[in-house]
Amino acid sequence: MAVVVVESPAKAKTINKYLGSDYTVLASYGHVRDLPPKDGSVDTEHGFGMKWEVASDSKKHVRAIAEALKSDDTLILATDPDREGEAISWHLQEALASSIKKGKTVRRVTFNAITKSAVTEAMAHPRDVDAPLVEAYLARRALDYLVGFNLSPVLWRKLPGAKSAGRVQSVCLRLIVEREMEIEAFKAREYWTVTATLVTPRGQEYQARLTVLGGKKLDKFDIANATAAELAVQAITTRDLAVKSVEAKPAARNPYAPFMTSTLQQEASRKFGMGAKACMSAAQRLYEAGHITYMRTDGIDMAPEAVMAARDEIKRRFGAEYVPDSPRMYKNKAKNAQEAHECIRPTDMSLSPDKLKVADDQRKLYDLIWKRTIASQMAAARLERTTVDVGSSDGQVELRATGQVVMFDGFLKVYDEGRDDDEGEDSARLPQIMQGEAAEKRKIAPEQHFTQPPPRYTEATLVKRMEELGIGRPSTYASIVSTIQDREYVRKDKNRLIPEDKGRLVTAFLTNYFRRYVEYDFTADLEEELDDISAGERNYKDVLARFWRDFTAAIAETADLRIGEVLEKIDEFLAPHLYPPREDGSDPRICPTCGEGRLNLKTARSGGAFIGCSNYPNCRYTRSLSAVNGEEAGVADQVLGEDAGDDIWLKSGRFGPYVQRGEATEETPKPARASLPKGWAADAMDLEKALRLLSLPREIGAHPEDGELVEAGIGRYGPYVKHGRVYANLPEVDEVFTIGMNRAVEVLAQKAQRGGRASAPAALRELGEHPDGGKIEVMSGRYGPYVKWEKVNATLPKEVEPETVTLEQALELIAAKAAKKGGRKTAAKKPAAKKTAARKPAAKAKATKAKAGKSA
């Protein structure tokens, strides 16, 4: 017998069915070793030796494989067919060295799809672990460790509040910050267009846009204002128009290439609003179930047998006219593409999405992949594009109408790609128009426009831009985009990525002091060097040595930097954002409170930064970095009125505007304060509103059941009612001041039904019985949904929705949780998963504790 090792239990279960009883299939649960998060894990003084450590929760998996090898002579490493998969195989071989010394055979197999034919074919052609691929991984991992573990501490010391930096994540963050700065610096420019509704002699309407005025072809900004637009309207109105020319040209649209990782992520974002992480999670499950080929790839080539299968399916479904004369071949234009990789495609072209029994997110993604793959081998769409020029006899005025007719839909019958932004393609259909005939004017409409700033990145357009620049790799895009959001450098709003102040500060610091390491070309060139290592054309230690020499010099240059000096540089770099021009033309750095001090960047004791006045402590004006463009900026300290002998102040602090009772004194060093809740504008504050805020929390009364006090207030997470230790959110801020006991009891009861502390949480779903007895339920908890069996509670991974979790997944999660707690073993025993360890399924990059040294 042979021991076959793959990454996940789901994959192990599928492969076990194909191989049968002659093989023992086990899961490694992703990487089994990593660099410990401490100094010296990469020894830069002795040839970049790397000290690996088997993770505590991986030791039992390594032991299980070693135990199986006692009775089996062959170890087959069948991890994923990419660099990361090759690295996992190498780690396993190294970790199991003591178990495979005595006459054991170690072989490496790869397959691009988990199908019986693909797995059987791979088993027939084993090989050794690919040393150049492993060396490319070692170089990448060492680089990420050296950058993260050496640059992050510099950030902590010199830039309070910053969390970490990474070799690729910091470059990605720079893209988002620079786009935001472009938007802020953008000055809109006015222009006008004039469109006429014209009518043919047969009574059919069509639209035409003014293109020539006064005998001169119009440029975009030639009609600059309303006056010029009105003159243009008069010029058209006072002239008779006739059709000067009608030109119809045939055109063709070819289908799109099949998906690779980046284009799949982009299209899933456009069509479904699906983030890169969610997209890859759904794709992983489809791959492990054998429905699609491997989903981490930057190749768009398709296996010849798959091409023929697609052509056969097209002919069967749509007819021979939809099959081109010869198969379509695609070549990747992206920088650093690995042409040997195959595209993402269905493993069975005849399996249409409506026949697939999977969760909704997987079905949507499979539908996208199936349609794109089928369409990629279909005939081109044939179009007819028509241009009609209409003008006056004196040549002073000319208008143009354009339209398009689909003569043969071709691949468009199945699929058309989504768009990130309006590309302005005119697909209007025109009526029959004859050259020389009159064009009657029915309506002439001038329209005002303003130029638009570049759009913020979505996850789709960000991945596309990174791919164009050659930054990162397919397997890293999802984790990079997730990392910069998790570290609160970037937030996502309506699917657009917006940099937080913290992200701006990090980018400003790195751009000023480590510019080379956030340059796009430098990062892309380093990726090329890593590709050369994987091809066996470079020595990975030479690449590391050259990088480390220059990088340590850059680190050393920051050793003597003072925080004040750093803030001054960043203040200058971010000045257009922090101090936008004022409407009255005055100096935007002059303090709006004292009128004498200058505004500049300061650090808070608690970490982070804010804008303050240089006249401190005489002037205490402060505001947050994000309080610009009139939202909170310029809120000068003012007295709203008097209450009980105290002045009631409206002030602006580093966290935004707030109200305060009196001034700080020796007797009252911390006077009562209350921040303005979300939606309350500073310029609309008055004494009554301020006193209402300062009166919180508000006593509602004694709870009718136990007599304990019920209160209403505004907290960190918004408005609430409180009974003992139970908090229940209120939908509106104003309700805090009006809510009565009946309503409060109702809200608290609803919280209890949803699983608040006042009662046992209610089950969302019941999944079935555990093999050892007892029901398994999906619950809603304070920290997210989880599965429950007896006293074992296992949190659901972020990518798993409570509505879609299966009994099998729940058993694996419970087994993993019980093993980690040291409780009784609860292996999820399933007949089809013989000898497959049952534990939480893990992606190839195993989730670990956040490390400064492990960055995207």
N, C-alpha and C positions, 0 to 999 in steps of 0.2 A: 504493500500500500504506500501511497505518497501523501504527504501533508501539503495542502494547498492553502496559502495565506492571501487573503484580500483585506481591504480596509474595513468594510462595514458588515454587520450581520445580515442586513437586507441583501447585499450582494452575495454574501456567502450562501444564503438560503437558495437563491436562484441558481447559482453555479452548482451547488450540491445536487440539485435535481438533474442537471445535465450530465454530471460526471458519474453519479451512482455510488455504489457501496465500495468501490475500489479506491476511493479517495476520502481523506478526512479534510473537510473544508473549515477553516477557522478564520476569525476576524482579528485584525490587529487594532481596530478602533482608531484608525488614523496613524499619526506619528507615534512611535513608542519612545523616542528620545528627543531631547532638545538641549540647547545651551542653558545652563543654570543662569538665572538673572543676577549675576554678581561679577565683580571685576575679575579679570583673568580667564574668563571662559574662552576667549580667543587670545592666544599667547602671541602678541605682536613681536616679542623679542626672540622667539624660537620658531621661525618658519610658519607662523600663523596656525600653530597646532590648536585644535578645538577640543575642549573637554565636554563630552556629552554625558548626559544623565538620563537614566530611564525614569520616566515620570512615575510617581507613586501609584496612580490608578492604572498604569500600563504594565506594572510588574506581574500582575496575575495573568494578563494575556500572554506575556512572554513566557511565563512558567507553563501555561497551558500548551503552547506550541512546543516548548522544550520537552514536556511530558509526552506529547504525541510522537515526537521524534525518537523516543526511546524504543518504540516498536516499529517505526517506519524508517526506511532507508533514504528516502528522497524528500527534499524540501523544495516545493515549487512556489516561487514568489510571483503572484498574479495581481500585483497592485496596478493602479491606473497607468495608462500609456502616455505619461508626460513626465517632465523633469521632477515634479513633486512625487509622483508615483515611483519613479526610479530611486529617488532619495529614500522613500519609505522602505523599499526592498533592500537597499544598502544598509540602512539602520537595523533592519531585522537580521540581516546576515551578520552584522557586527555584534549585535546583542546576543545572538544565539551561537556565537563562535565556539563556546565550550561544548555545545550539544551537537555540533556538526563536524567535529574533528575526525572522528573514527570512521572513516570509510563512507561517510554520508555524501550524497550528491545534492548540490544546490543549483537549481536552474531558474531562469527568469522567463516568464511568458507574458505577452501583452495581447490584448484584443480591444478593438475599437467599439464593440457592441457586445452586450451580454445576451447572446443568442446561442443556441446549441451548436450551430455550424461554426460561428466565430470562435467559441470557446474550444471546440474540438480541433479546429484548424490550428489554434494557438498552441495547444498541448502537443501537437505533432511537430512543432518547430520551436523548441526551447532554445535559449541562448544564455550567455552570462550577463550579469549586471553591467550596464554600459558605464564604463569609468568616466569618459568625458562628460556625460550628462550629470553624473554624481558630482564631478568637480565643479561644474557650472552651478549646481545647487549649493555646494560648499562655499563658493565665492559669493553668491547672492546672500546666503544666510550670514556669512561673516561680515559682509558690507553692511547689511541691515543692523546687525548687532553693534558694529563699531560706530556707525552713525548715531543710532538711537541711544546707545549706552554712554557715548561721550558728548554728544551734542545736547541731549536732554538736560543733564546737570547744569550746563552753561545757561540754558534757558531758565531753570529754576532759580539760579543765583542772580542772574542779571535782569530777569523779566518776571517779577512777582505775578503769580496767577497762571503762568504758562504751564502746560502739563507735559508735553513731549514734542519731539520732532522726529521725522522719519525720512529716509532717503527718497522715497517716492511720494509719500503722503504730503510732505511739505511743498513739493512742486505742484501737486494737485491743488492744494490750498491756495498757492500763489495764483493759479489760473482763476479761481473764483474771486479772490480779493481784487485782482487787477481788472477783471470784468466789472466788478462793482464800482471801482474807481473811474473806469471809463464812463459808466452810466452817470455817475455824479458830476463828472466834468463836462458831460454832454450839453450842448446848447442847441435847443430846437430852432429850426429855421422854417419860416412860413413859406408855403407855395400854394398855388391854386391850379385846378384843372377845370376844363369846361367840357361837358358831355351833352350831346344832343340826341334826342329821341327822333329818329327819322322814319318815314313811312314810304313803302314802295307804291307804285301805281296800283298794285293789287291789294293794298290796304294792310300789309304786314309790317310790323314795327321792328326796328333794330337800333342798337346803341352804337354811336360813333364818338370818338374823342378827338378834340381839336389838336392838330399836329403842326399846322402851318398858319401863321398870322402875319399879315403885312408882307406876304411873300417870303417870309423867313421861317425856317424850321425851328420849332420851339424846343428849347432845352427845359430841364426840370424846373428851374427857378425863374424862368423868363416871365411868368405871370406871378408877380411877387406879392400882390395885395388885392384887396377887394375892388379898388378902383380900376386896376388893370384887368381884373376879371370881368368887370361890368363893360369895359370898352370892348373886350373880346366877344362878349355876348352880343353887343350892338353890331359888331362887324359881321357876325353870323346872321343875325336877325334881318339885316338890311340887304342881304344878297340871296339870289336864287342859287340853289345847289343842284348839281347833277353828278351821277356816278362816273368818275373818270376812268377807273380800272377795276377789274375783278380778277384776282389771281388765285387759283387753287393749286396747291402743291401736295403731292402725296408725301406721307411721312410714316415712319415706323418707330415703335417703342419696343425695345428688347426687354426681356424679363430680368429680374434682379438675381444676383448670385445667391446660392443657398447660404444658410446662416453659418456664421462662426460666433464665438462667444460674445464679442463686442456688439455685433449687429443684432444678435438675439436680445441682448440686454436693452439696446436702444429701442427696438420695435416693441418689446414687452412694456417698456416705459411709455412709449407714445400711445399704444393702443389700449393698454389696460391700467396705466399709472402704476405699474409694478416696479418696485425698486430693484436694483441690481442684485441685492442679497436674496430677496424673495424669488426672483427669477431663477437664480442659480440653485436655490433649494428645491424648487419644483422640478427643474431640469435634472437635478441629481436623482430624485426619486423616479423619474421617468427612465433614466439611464439604468438605474439599479434593477428596475422591473423588466428591463430588456426591450423597452419600446423605442428608444432613440439611441444613436451612437454617442460616443463620449462628448461631453458638453463643454470641456475646457480646451479650446482649439482656436488657432488663428489661421487655419487652412480652409479653403473653400473648394478644394478638389473633392470629387465624389468617385467612389469605387466604380469600376466599369459595370459590374453586375447590378449595382444600385441604379446607375443611369439607365440600363436596359429595362430594369423593373419599372422605373418611373415612366419611361416611354410606353411600355405595355399598358400601364394603368391609365395613362392619358388617352391612349387609343380606345381602351375599353369604355372609359367613362364619357369621353367627349367626341370621339371620332377621329379618323385619320388626318383630317385637315388641321387638327391642333398639334400634330406631331411634326416637328421640323425635319427636313431631309436628313440632317446629320446631327448627332448628339452635340450638345453645347458644352464647351470647355471654358472654365473660368480661371483667371489668374489674379492673385491678390496684389493690389497696388499699395497696401499698407507697408510702412517702414518695418523692417525686421521680421516679416512674416515667415513662419515655418511652413514652407510649401508641402512638406511631406505629410502634414496632418490632414485628416479628412474633415469635411464639413459636419455640421450637426444636422442629422436627417433621421427619418423614421427607419427602423430596421426592417419593417414590412410595409411596402408602399400600398398594399391593398387594404391595410388596416386604417379605415377612415376614422376621424375623431368621434363620430357618433356611436361607434362600436366599442369605444374604450371605456372601461369601468374603473375610473380613478377619481380622485378629489377634483373639485371644480378648478382650482388654480392649475393643476396638472393638465386637465382637459383643455383649458384655454391655451396653454402654452403648446401642447401637442398639436392643436388645431392650427396654430401659427406656423409651427415647424413643418407640418404635413403640407399645408398650402404653399408655403414658400418653396419647399423642395419640389413639389409637383410643378409649380409654375416655372421654376428655373429651367425645366427641360421642355417647355411648351413653345409653340410658334409665337413670333412677334405679333403685336397688335398693329393693324394697319389703319392709318388715320388719313384724313384729308384736311389740311389747314388752309383756310381761305382768308385772304386780305382784300378788303374793299376800300378804295380811296374815293372820297366824295369831296368835290370842291366847287368854288365859284368860277365863273368864266374869266374873271380878271386875274385869277391866280393868287388873290390876296388871302383867301381862306381855304383851308383843306382839313378834312376830318378823316379818321381811319376807323374802320370796324374790323375786328378779327373774330374768327370762330373756328371751331374744330368739330369734325364729324368722325366717329369711329366706324370705319368700313368693315373691320373684322376684329373682334375683341381679343382673340388669341389668349395669351396668359392672363389678361385682365378678367377673363371669365372666372378665374380662381382667386386672384390675389393682386392687391395694389399696396405699395408701401405707404406707411403713414409719414407725415411731415412734421418737423419740429416747429416750423414757422411758415407763414403764408409765402409761397414762392411766386405768387402772382401769375400763374399760368392761366391763360384765357381759354376756357373750354366751352364758351357759349356757342350755341348752334345758330347759324344765320339762316334767314329765309332766302328764297330765290331772288337774286339781285342781278340785274342785267346792265352791262356797260352802256352808258349814254342816256339811261332813263333818269327822269327827274327824281329828286329826293325831297319830299315834303317835310318841312320842319313842324314837329308837334310840340316839343318842349326842349328848352335849352337851360341846362342847370350848371351854374358854377359851383365848385366845391372846394372848401378850404382844407388844407392839409398841413401837417407839421412833420418834419423829419423825426424819426424815432431813434432812441438810443439802442445800442446793441442789447439783445435780450439776455436776461440772466440765464445761467446754465441750468438745464435739467440734468438728471442723472444720465439721460440718453445723450444729450449734446456734450456733456462733460466726458463721457466714455469715448465718444466719437473724436473729440479734440485730443484726448490723451493718445488714442490710437494713431491719429494723424501725425502727432509729434514723436511717436515711438517711445512713449513713456509707459512703463509698467508692462504687464503681460496679461493674457486672458484670465489666468487663475487669480490675479491680484486685483482686478478692477472693483469687484464687489466689496472686498475687504477694505480697500482704500477709501471708497466713498462712505462706507459705514464708519470707519475709524474717525474721520474728520467730523462726522456728526456726533458720534459717541463722546468725543472729547470736547464737544460744545464749541468747536471752532467755526462750525457752519450749522445753520438750521435749514430745514426744508419747509417752505410755505407755498401751498398750491403747486406743488411739484417743482418749484424753483429753488435753487440753492443760494442762500444769502449768507454772507460772512458775518459772524458775530464779532464784537469788539476784540475779544480774545484772539480770534483768528487773524484779525488785522494786525494786532500787536506782534504776533509771532512772525507773520510774513514780513512786516517792516523790519524786525530785528534781523531775520535771516537774510533779507535782501541787502541790508547795510553791512553786515559783518561776515556773512557766509554766502555772498552772492553767487559764487561759482557753483555751489552745491544745490542751488534752487534754479539754476539756469536750465532751460528746456533742452538745449543742444547737448550740454554736458551729461544730463541724465540719459538722454537717448543714446549718446555715444557709449556710455557705460553699459547700456543694455546690449549694444552691438558687440562690445567686448565679451560680455557674458555669453552671447550667441556663438562667438568665435571659440570660446572655451568648450561649449557643448559640441561643437563640430571638431574638436581636437586640434584647433589651429592656434591656440594660445595656452600658456601655462597659467593656471589660476592664481598661483602664488605671486607671480610677477605682477599680475593685475592688482592684487591686494597690496603688494609692497608699494607700488607707484601711488595708489590712492591714499594709503595710510601716511606716506611721507608728506604729501601736500596737506592732507586733512589735519594732521597733528600740528602742523605749522599754523594753520588757520585758527585752531583751538587755542594755541599758545598766545596768539595776538590778542585774544579777548581776556587774558588772565588779569590784566591790570585795569580793565574797564570799570569805572564807577557807575552805579545805577543812575545817578543824575546825568552822566554823560550819555548813557544809553537812551534815557527818556528824552533828552534833548534831540538826539538823532531821529528817534521815532516820531517825536512831536513835529519835526520838520517834514518828515516823510508823509505823515498823515494829515498835514495841515489843510489840504483842500477838503478833506472829509470832516475834520474837527471844527474848522472855522470857515464855513461857507460865507460868501458875500452877503452883507445885510442890505435890505431893501433901500435904506436911506444912504447907502454908500459909505457909511462910517467904518472905521477899522474893526474887523470882526474879532480881533483879539482883545479889544478894550472891555474891561469888566462891566457888565450891565448894571451892577449894583453900586460900586463906588465910583465908576467912571474914570478911575486913575490907574488901577492895577491892570496888568496884562494877564490874559488867560494862558495857561500852559498845562502840560500833562504832569500828573502827580501819581504817586503810588499810595495805595491804602494799606494800613497795617494788616488787614485781613487778607491781603492779596488782591491782585487786579489793579486797575488804574481808573482815574477820573480826571475831570478838568477842574482846576481851581484857580483862584486869583493870587497873583504875586504879592498882594498886600496882606496876606494872611500873617498874623491873626487879627489885624485890624478889620479886614474884610473877610467874611467867611463864605463868600459865594462859591458854590460847587455845583457841578452837574455831571451826569453820567456821560460816557463817550458817545452813546447812541442818541443822546438828547440834542439832535441837530435838526435843521430844516424846519424849525418852528414848533416841533412837537413838545419839547420841554425847554428848549434853549431860551435864555434870556428871562427866566422867571426870577425876577428880582425879589429880595426879601421885602415883604410888605405886611402891615398890620391890617387885619380884616375887621377888627373891632375889639371890644373889651367885654370880659365876663368875670364876675366875682373878683374884680380888681386886677385881673391878669390881662395883658395884651394877648390876643390870639393871632399868631403869625402864620403867614404862608411863606415857606422857604423852599429852596431848591437844593437837594443833596446829591451825593454821588449815585444814589439809586433812584433819583427822580424827585418830583415835588412832594412836599409833606406839610402838614399843619402842626403847630406846636403851641402849647400853653405857656406863656411867659418866656423868660430868658433863663439860661443856666446861671445858677449862683452857688455859693459855697453850701448853703442850706439845701438847695435843690440842684445838684449837679446834672441830673438827667430829667429835665421836665417832660411832661407827657407829650408824646408825639403820635402821629398816625399818618401813614403814607396814603396818598390819593389812590383809590382803587382803580382798576382798569376801566376805562371809559369815562372817567371824571376828568374833564379838562381843567388845567390850572387857571385859565383866564375866566372860567365860569364859577370859581369858588367864591363863597361869601361866608359871613359869620355863622349863619344858621347851619350850613353844611359842615363847616369846620367843627362846630360844637357837637354835631351828631356823630362825626367820626371820633372825636376825642372822648365821647361817652361810652364807646365800646370797650369790652363786651357788654351787651345789654341783657339784663335779667328778664326772662319771660315769666318765670314762676316755678312752682314745685310740680314735679311730674305726678300725674294722678295715681300712678301705680305704686311708687315707692317714696314719694315726697322729696326726691333729690332734685336739686336746682337744675333748670333748663335755661341755657344761655344762647344768645346769637352774637356772632362776631364776624370779623374778616381776618383770615389768616393767610398763611403762606400759599395755600392752595385755593384761595378765594373765599366767598361767603359761606357760612356754616351755621348749624345749630349743634349744641353740645349737651349731652346728658351723661354725667359721670365721665367715663373714659371713651364714650362713643361719640364720634363726630359724623355728621351727615351734611353733605354739600347742598347749598341752595343754588338755584339756577340764576338768580339776579341779585345784584348788590343791594338794590333798594329794598328787597324783602327783609333784609336784616333789621331794618328799622320799623317794620310793620307786622312781622309775623307774630301770630298769637299761639296759644297753647295747643288748640286743636290741630292747626296746621303743623306745628312743631312735632307733635306726637305722631302724626301721619308720616312725616318725612323720616323720623327716626325709625318707625316701624318698617318703612320701605327699605331703609338701610339694613335693618336686621334680616329682612327676607333675602336681601342680596348677599348676605354673609358677613354682616357687621359683627362687632365683638359682643353685641347683646344677645346673640343667639347662634346656634350651630349653623354653619353655612349650608345652603341648599345645593343639591346636586344639579349640575347642568345637563348631564347625560349619564345613563347607566350603560356600561360597555359589555358586561357579562360576568361570568364567574372566573375566579383565579383557579389554576390547576390544583392548588393546595386548599381550595375552599375559600368562600367569602367573595362578596361582589366587588367589582372594580367600577369606580365612578369618576366622572370628570367634574371637578369642583371649581368654583370661582373664589380666589383668595385675595388677600390684601396686596400681595406682590405678584398677582397674575394667576392665570388658570393652572391647575395641577391635577394629576390623577391620584386617587386615594384607594388603598387596599389595607384594611385593618388599621394599623398604626403607622403605615408607610405612606408618606406624601411625597410625590415626585413632581417637581415643577416641569411644565411643558416648555420645550425650547421655543425661542421667539418665532421661529419660522413655522411652527406647528400650530394650527388653529384648533380650538376646542371642539369646533363643529366637525372637523375632519379626522381627528385622532382615532386610530383603530385599536382594537383589543391587543393585537400583536405589538404595536408600538408601546402601548401602556405597559404590557408585561415586561418589555425590555427596559423601560424607564424605571419601573418598580424594582426590577432585579438589580439594576445599577445603583439605585438609591440605597437599597437594603445592604448591598455589599459594601458600600462606602461607609455606612453607619456601623458596620460590624455586626449587623443583625443576622437573623437566620437566612440561609441562602434561598433565593426565590427564583431560580432559573426558569425562564419561560420556555417550557418544553413543548416543542412542536414536532410532530413526526417528520415533516419535510425539511426541517433544519437540523438534521442529525449532526452532532458534534459542533454545532455552531454556537459560539458563546452568545448568550442573550443579555444584551445590555443596551443602553441608549445608543441608537445609531449615530455615528459621528461622521462628519465630512472629513475629507483627507486632511485638511488643516485643523487638527484637534483643538477645541476650545481650551484655553489655558488662562491662568490668571494674567491680568494685564501686566506687561513688563515694559520697562523703559527701553530695554534693549531690543524688544521684538516689535518692529514697526513695519508698516506697509512698505 
